[in-house]
Amino acid sequence: MNSSTAQSTNWFDKGAEAYARFRPQYPQSLAAYLASLAPNMALAVDVGCGNGQLTRDLAEHFSAVSGFDPSEDQIAHCTAQANVSYQCAPAEDLPLQSRSASLITAAQAAHWFDLPRFYAEVRRVAVPGAILALISYGVPLLEPTLNERFQRFYWDEIGPYWPAQRKLVDSGYATLDFPFTQINGDAISFCLEWNLEEFLGYISTWSAVRQASHAGKDEVLTHFAEELARLWGEPTSKRPVTWPINMRIGRV
């Protein structure tokens, strides 16, 4: 991609469709590991499910899975599956029977919750010995030739536009109140091979990017896209992008 092409493409004008297309899939090993901790395979509940990335993976291990998200736009982009149901609902008021869920997950979402109310719902819907897992993936890492420019963009250029809750994600939820018997989770990371469009499409889903644009900082976004395109080389070239997965896991 040449500079003029990068400049003429509005990489950051995306919506829930981009979220569904560009948000990375979790590794299959994550759902398998969480299922191995649950007391039974009857029902898993994915709270703040977005368009269902983790929800679909859990369906491989549980008889039924329920995904909930407060955004109707996100639910509209979920893919139908025989043993999965999706519903628009907040984390703090889940339309579930009491003592029905053996696994409750919140992937890349818990920092938006009213945690005391969410935890009360977890205790209400959990079967004895159920597992609660708060999951986040850390800042992605690229090849050295790209990583320095990307990290500067992430921390310095759009850093001021991240909501305060983002610090919780960057810390792997380590500072969140978590009043459950904790389980030290397996170390899991995942790597995808992405081209330039896929990587910039992923960045377009970030709340900080939307905030920077709303603040009139489109030139910051455009300049980063142009510089990354020059460093990337052929835009269709696939380059590795790696995320560490952070988890707070507890038995209810």
Solvent accessible surface area in square Angstrom, and as a share of the most:
residue,aa,sasa,rsa
1,M,52,0.23
2,N,95,0.49
3,S,47,0.30
4,S,76,0.49
5,T,57,0.33
6,A,1,0.00
7,Q,116,0.52
8,S,93,0.60
9,T,51,0.29
10,N,100,0.51
11,W,17,0.06
12,F,23,0.09
13,D,108,0.56
14,K,69,0.29
15,G,49,0.48
16,A,13,0.10
17,E,125,0.56
18,A,8,0.06
19,Y,46,0.18
20,A,40,0.31
21,R,153,0.56
22,F,8,0.03
23,R,33,0.12
24,P,2,0.01
25,Q,72,0.32
26,Y,16,0.06
27,P,29,0.18
28,Q,110,0.49
29,S,61,0.40
30,L,0,0.00
31,A,0,0.00
32,A,44,0.34
33,Y,36,0.14
34,L,0,0.00
35,A,6,0.05
36,S,83,0.54
37,L,33,0.16
38,A,13,0.10
39,P,64,0.41
40,N,62,0.32
41,M,74,0.33
42,A,55,0.43
43,L,26,0.13
44,A,0,0.00
45,V,0,0.00
46,D,2,0.01
47,V,1,0.00
48,G,12,0.12
49,C,8,0.05
50,G,6,0.06
51,N,2,0.01
52,G,0,0.00
53,Q,16,0.07
54,L,4,0.02
55,T,0,0.00
56,R,57,0.21
57,D,7,0.04
58,L,0,0.00
59,A,9,0.07
60,E,121,0.54
61,H,62,0.28
62,F,8,0.03
63,S,85,0.55
64,A,41,0.32
65,V,2,0.01
66,S,13,0.08
67,G,0,0.00
68,F,7,0.03
69,D,12,0.06
70,P,89,0.56
71,S,38,0.25
72,E,132,0.59
73,D,77,0.40
74,Q,27,0.12
75,I,31,0.16
76,A,77,0.60
77,H,66,0.30
78,C,23,0.14
79,T,81,0.47
80,A,97,0.75
81,Q,59,0.26
82,A,117,0.91
83,N,47,0.24
84,V,15,0.09
85,S,64,0.41
86,Y,44,0.17
87,Q,91,0.41
88,C,55,0.33
89,A,8,0.06
90,P,60,0.38
91,A,5,0.04
92,E,30,0.14
93,D,90,0.47
94,L,4,0.02
95,P,67,0.42
96,L,29,0.14
97,Q,150,0.67
98,S,65,0.42
99,R,163,0.59
100,S,29,0.19
101,A,0,0.00
102,S,0,0.00
103,L,0,0.00
104,I,0,0.00
105,T,0,0.00
106,A,0,0.00
107,A,15,0.11
108,Q,24,0.11
109,A,8,0.06
110,A,0,0.00
111,H,17,0.08
112,W,133,0.47
113,F,30,0.12
114,D,62,0.32
115,L,26,0.13
116,P,103,0.65
117,R,134,0.49
118,F,0,0.00
119,Y,5,0.02
120,A,58,0.45
121,E,19,0.09
122,V,0,0.00
123,R,118,0.43
124,R,83,0.30
125,V,0,0.00
126,A,5,0.04
127,V,25,0.15
128,P,96,0.60
129,G,22,0.21
130,A,0,0.00
131,I,0,0.00
132,L,0,0.00
133,A,0,0.00
134,L,0,0.00
135,I,0,0.00
136,S,0,0.00
137,Y,6,0.02
138,G,7,0.07
139,V,23,0.13
140,P,1,0.01
141,L,92,0.46
142,L,16,0.08
143,E,51,0.23
144,P,118,0.74
145,T,97,0.56
146,L,0,0.00
147,N,33,0.17
148,E,111,0.50
149,R,8,0.03
150,F,0,0.00
151,Q,37,0.16
152,R,95,0.35
153,F,0,0.00
154,Y,1,0.00
155,W,129,0.45
156,D,95,0.49
157,E,48,0.21
158,I,0,0.00
159,G,23,0.22
160,P,104,0.65
161,Y,54,0.21
162,W,36,0.13
163,P,36,0.22
164,A,84,0.65
165,Q,64,0.29
166,R,24,0.09
167,K,154,0.65
168,L,44,0.22
169,V,0,0.00
170,D,49,0.26
171,S,49,0.32
172,G,7,0.07
173,Y,0,0.00
174,A,67,0.52
175,T,104,0.61
176,L,16,0.08
177,D,100,0.52
178,F,14,0.06
179,P,62,0.39
180,F,23,0.09
181,T,101,0.59
182,Q,99,0.44
183,I,43,0.22
184,N,148,0.76
185,G,34,0.32
186,D,81,0.42
187,A,110,0.85
188,I,23,0.12
189,S,67,0.43
190,F,16,0.07
191,C,69,0.41
192,L,49,0.25
193,E,97,0.44
194,W,21,0.08
195,N,27,0.14
196,L,0,0.00
197,E,67,0.30
198,E,43,0.19
199,F,0,0.00
200,L,0,0.00
201,G,0,0.00
202,Y,5,0.02
203,I,0,0.00
204,S,2,0.01
205,T,7,0.04
206,W,4,0.02
207,S,24,0.15
208,A,0,0.00
209,V,0,0.00
210,R,104,0.38
211,Q,93,0.41
212,A,0,0.00
213,S,38,0.25
214,H,145,0.65
215,A,58,0.45
216,G,52,0.50
217,K,76,0.32
218,D,75,0.39
219,E,105,0.47
220,V,40,0.23
221,L,3,0.02
222,T,41,0.24
223,H,89,0.40
224,F,0,0.00
225,A,0,0.00
226,E,22,0.10
227,E,38,0.17
228,L,0,0.00
229,A,1,0.01
230,R,138,0.50
231,L,82,0.41
232,W,0,0.00
233,G,36,0.34
234,E,103,0.46
235,P,30,0.19
236,T,93,0.54
237,S,38,0.25
238,K,111,0.47
239,R,57,0.21
240,P,43,0.27
241,V,0,0.00
242,T,44,0.26
243,W,0,0.00
244,P,55,0.34
245,I,13,0.06
246,N,44,0.23
247,M,32,0.14
248,R,33,0.12
249,I,2,0.01
250,G,0,0.00
251,R,89,0.33
252,V,52,0.30
